Amino acid sequence: MNVLLIGSGGREHALAWKLAQSPRLDTLYVAPGNPGMAAHATRVALDPADHDAVVAFCGRHAIAFVVIGPEAPLVAGLADRLRAERIGVFGPNREAAQLEGSKGFTKDLCARAGIPTARYVRVASPDAARGALAGFTLPLVLKADGLAAGKGVIIATTPDEADTAIVTLMAEPGAELVIETFLTGEEASLFVLTDGTHLMPFGSAQDHKRVGEGDTGPNTGGMGAYSPAAVLTPELMQRALDEIVRPTIDTLRRDGMPYSGVLYAGLMLTDGGPMLIEYNCRFGDPETQVLMMRLEDDLLELMLATDAGTLGDHAPARFADEAALTVVMAASGYPGQVAPGAPIAGIEAAEATGARVFHAGTRLADDRLVASGGRVLNVTATGQSVAAAQTAAYRAVDRIDFPGGFCRRDIGWREVARG
């Protein structure tokens, strides 16, 4: 069958690489894609925000299935439109995608379903936000209610920081805010495929959000990740499935908005057990890169079953025992202002080490590869342990010539320290 993949980042490059391995695939198209994906798919100039254009393209090219990578098209209802046209799609409809599109929606659902999460309030004005601060002790967490590309969260440790966060996160007219108690513990990411009824655990990972080594500095979209996250033990994973994910899926179905796709649960592993930090309605980035390196099943087959409602007929997803680790190479200045256009070389030399380099923010300029965004490359490797995967990933990083970029040198540090 012909498949269209929506997206252009490192997540989509990893998905394209894995989808291209499926024996059920005829032609894979990617819109808009990036230079790295050209080895696996045909790139097309298509605006995912133009739903009519996406549907028309599917008709012209006999597209039977669409995989939506990023969150914005899901929140905007692209999956609804495709399903209305009887085109198969991997990803939730607009109503269910509110799990990521609105922090307040998710927190309210958790309250109704008794799902363990931080105490919260929702506010719709800066004055209301300042008034709500009296009900919290420092530190506290402030979250923009809408999509923020992984950067709409601020942890305030002083009253001045809280006030600055309110001003920053509510700068736009109509902006809403969620204020939460600060949870203590270690974070982990749990991925689950669901067709709205059945659940299939789909791996774990640990992301590194802070820009600086030792998890310091401002939050980013993610500076690296590894999988599996050993800290999310089988017992804790089962608790998260039973106490967090299953009640979420059941509540959405009862509310008339069944969830179909991948559900990404960001968890805090507290002394009292796992608690939900947030949901994403798509695969994580850069967690997808390490999950795809370990996945031993046909990704397209599982996605088709998710859309068809037959996920319960499949055996559990199989992942290699090996660990995988990815290092994000970012443009200088990230997560702030970056200057695009820095040249990149050495990709082939890096992959000659056995690693795989997924493009996240690249373009061709006069047939030369250059940076085009904040996060530019995801250098990904496997090993018998996280420490071995870390060594292999940085060996490949050191083969890449990217003078306009930088990376953290400690991805996976917690697991390596645990031995």
N, C-alpha and C positions, 0 to 999 in steps of 0.2 A: 504494500500500500504506500501511497504518497503521504508524507507527514510534513506539517509546517510547525516550526519551532519559533516562538516569539521571544525576542530578547537579543542582547548584544554583549553581555558581560561574561565574567569568568564562570559563573553558574551555568549560563547557557552553553558556553564552550564545553564544559564538562558533560552536560546533558547531550549535546550533539555528538560528542565522542562516544558516549555509551549507546545512544540510540542507533548510531551508524553500525553498530555490531549486531543488530537484530536481523535474523533471517527473514522476518516478516516485512522488512523495509524495502521499498523500491527506490524512491527518491526522497531525500530529506532536503527541505527548503528551510532557510533561516532568515528571519526579518527583524532587524536589519543585519544582525550578525557582526562579526569582526574578522580581521584578516586570518586569525588562527583557525577559525571555523571552516575556512575554504577547503581544508583537507578532508572534511567530513560531510559538507553540505553545500548546496547552491544558495548563495546570498541573493536576496532580493530587496529592492528599495520599496519598503512598504511601511506605512505609519500605523502602528498598532492602535493608535487612538482613533483612526478612521475605520470604524467597524464595517461600513459599507465596502470599503476597499479591501479589507481582509476577506469578507465573504465573497466578493467578486473574484479575488485571486484564487480562493479555494475552488470556486466553480470552474475557472479556466484551466486549472492544473490538476483537477481530479483529486483534491486533497480530501482524504477520508478522516484525518485525525489532526488536531491541533494541540500542541503542548505550549501552555502559557507560562513562561519563566518568571517574569517580574510581577510584583504585587499591583502596580498601578493599573494595568489592563484588567486585572481580576476585580479590583474595587470599582472600576468603571463599568463593569458588566459585559466585557467581551465574551465571557463564557456563556452568558445568557443568550446573547445574540447568535452565537454559533450553534448552540443547542436548538434554538428556535428554527434554524435552517437545517436541522437534522445532520449536523456535522459533529463527529465525535470530538471531545475536548477533555484535556486533563487540567483540572483546576475548578475551584468552587464558583458558584454563581455569586452575583453581587451581594445578595442579602447575607449569605454565609461568610463572604469575604470581609464583612464588617468586623470579624474577629481580629483582623489586622488593621482595617481601615479606621476603626474607632476604639481607642483604649477604653473609653467609657462604656461602650457596648459590651466589651468583654468583661469588664469588672462587674457590670450589672448582671450579666449572665452567671458569673461565678457566685454572686450573692444569692441569686435565685436557686442555683443548683447545689449550694453548699460546698463549692470547690475551694480548697485551701489556697489563699492568696493574701497579699498584704491588705491591711485596712486602708480605705481610700475615701476621698470625696471628689466629686466632679464640680468644677466651677466654670462659669461662662464670662467672667469679667475679672480684670486685675484687682478691683476692690474686693470682690468675693474671695479671690485667691488669698489676698493678704489677711482677710478676716478668718479664713480657714486655718491659717498657719498656727493659730493659738491651740488648736486641737492636736498638734503633733509635736513630738520631741525631735531634736536634731541628732544625727543627720536625718534628712527626709529626701524623698524622690519626687521630682516634678516631671510629668510627661505630657508632651503635646498630644492632643486627642487624635489628630489625623496622621496621615503618612508623613514620615520624616526621614526616610532612607537610612534608618538605623541611628540617627543623630539627634532625635527629639527627646532625649532623656538627660536630665541634669540632676546630679546628687549635690544637695546643698548642705554644707556643714556649719554655716553661720547664718544669722538673719539677713545680713547683707547679700550673701550668695543666693539665698532664697528669693529676695526681692529682685535681684538681677535676673534670675532665671525666669521669674514671672514676666518681667519686661521683655526678655528675649523670646520666650515661647508664646507670648500673647501679643506680639507686635502687629500681627495682621488682624484686620477687622473681623469679628466673628469667631476668633480663635477660642477654643476651649481647652481646659487643662484638667489633668488628673493628678491629685496630690496623694502620695502613698507613704506609709511607714517604710522605713529602711529595713530590709531583710538581711540577716547575717548568715553566711554559709558559703558554699562553693557553687558556682553556676555550671550547668550542663544543658545540652540541647538534646531533645528526644524527637525523633521523626516517626510519623505514623502515616501509612496509607489508609484511606477509608473511602468506602463507597456510600457512606451515609448510614450504614448498618454494621458492616463488618470492619474490624480493625486489623491491620497488619503492622506490627512494629517494624521500623525501617532504619534502624541504626541509631547510634548516639555519637555525639561529638562535643568538643569543648572549643569555644571560640575565644579569641583574644581581642576585645573591643578597644582597649586603650592604645593610643598611638605609641607610647613609650615603653621601653623595656621595664620589666617588673610591674607591668600593668599600671603605668603612670601616664599622666597627661589626659587630654580630652578624648571623648569617645569618638570612634570612627565606625565605618561600615563593617570593620573586621580586618585585622592585620595578620590573621593566620588561624589555623585550626588543626586539630588532630582527631582521629577516630580509631578505635572506640574510646569513649570516656569511661575509664575504669571506675571512676568515682561514682558513676551511676550503676551500682551493682544490680544484679538480676532482681534482688528483693526490692530495691528502691525503684527500679524500672516498673516492676509489677504494681507497686503502690501508685506510681504516677499514672499508669494506664487505668487502674481501677478507680482512683480518687479524683483524677483530673481529666484525662482524655475521654474516657468512656462517658462520664456524666455530661461533658461538653457536647459530644456527638449526639447523645440521646436527647438532650435538651433542644438542640437545634432541629432535630427531626420532629420532635413533638410540637415545636413552634412553627412548623411548616417551611423550614428553610434547610433541608438536608444538605450536609456537607460532603462534597466529593472532590478528592484530590489528596494532596499531602498536607498534613497538619504538623507544624513545627512548634513544639512547646519549649519555651525557654524556662528552665526550672532553677529554683534556688534550693539547694539541699541543706535544709536547716536541721537543728538538733531534734526538731519535732517531726521531721520527714520532709518530702518534697513539697514545695509550694510553687504555684504558677507565677512567673514574672510577667510573661506576655506570650501571645500567640502570633505566629506568622502564617499566612495562608498559602505559602509557596516554599520551595526549598530554600535553605539558607545559603548565604554567600559570604565566606568561602567554605562553609561546611559541605556543600554539594560536591566540591572537588575531591574531598577525602572520602565521602561516601561512595562516589562513582568508582574510585580507584579500588575499593574493597568489594563492591557488588559483583556477585557471581551469576546472577540471574539475568534474564532478558528484560531490560527496563521497559521496552515498548509493550511487551506482553502484560506486564504488571499494570502499566498505565491504562491499557485497553480494558483490563478487567475492572479497574477502579471506576472507569466511566460506565461500563456495562452493568455494574452492580453485582459482579460475580467474583469479587475478591475472596469471598469465603470458600470458593472452590479450589483455591490455590494453596499450596504448601507454604510455610513461612519463608520469607525472603532469606536468601543465603548470602552471607558475607564472609570474605576470607578472614582467617585468623590473624593475618598480618595487620599491623598498624599502618595508618597512612597519615601523613602530615603535610600541610601546605603553608608556604611562606608567601605573604603578599609583598610584592615590590611596588612601592607607591612613588608618585611624583613628589619632588621636594616641595614642602609647604603644606602637604596634605595633613590633616583634614581641612586646612584653610585654603587660601587662594593658591592655585598652582598655575604654572606657565606650561601649556601644552607644547608639544613639538620636539621634546628631547629625543635624540636618536637612541635606538635599541639594537644591540647586536649580540650574538652568542647564543641564540636560542637552540640551534642545532648542537652546539657544543654542550649545552646544559642537558639536553635530552640524550646525548650520547652516554651520559653517566647512568642512564636507566630511569631518570626522573621524567616527568611530563610537565610541560609548561602550558598552562591554560591562559589565554589572553583575556584580560579584563577591560582594559582601556587602551586600545591600540588602533592605529590607522596607517595606511600607506601614503607616503608623500614622495612622489617621483620614484616609486618602486622601493622606497626605503621605509623600514618600520620605525614609527615614532610613537611617543606617548600621546594619548588624547584625553586622558582623564586623571582622576586622583589615584585610584587603584589601577595599576597597569598590568601586572603579571601575577599569576599564581603558580609558584614553583612547587610541585607536588611529588612526593616520593613515598615509597613503602619500605617496611622493614619488619623484622621479627619482634621488635618492641618500638615504643614511641621514641626511645633514645636512638635506636638504629635508623628509624625513619627520619628523625631530626638531622642526624649526621648526613644522611643521603640527600636530604633536601638542601641543606646549606652547601654541600659539595657542588650541587647544580647551580645554586644561586651564585656561587663564586665564579662560575664560567660565563655569566651574563655580563655584558658591557652596557651598563645603563648609568652613565655619569650624572644624569639628571634625576636620579631616584635614590630611594633608601628602603630599608626593611628593618624590622626588629630581628635581633639575633637570638631571641630566647623563646621562640614559639615552642609550646609543649613543656615549659619549664616546671610546672607543678608536677606533671606525671613523671618527668625525668628525675626530679628530686625525690619522688616517692620510691624510685628504683623499680 
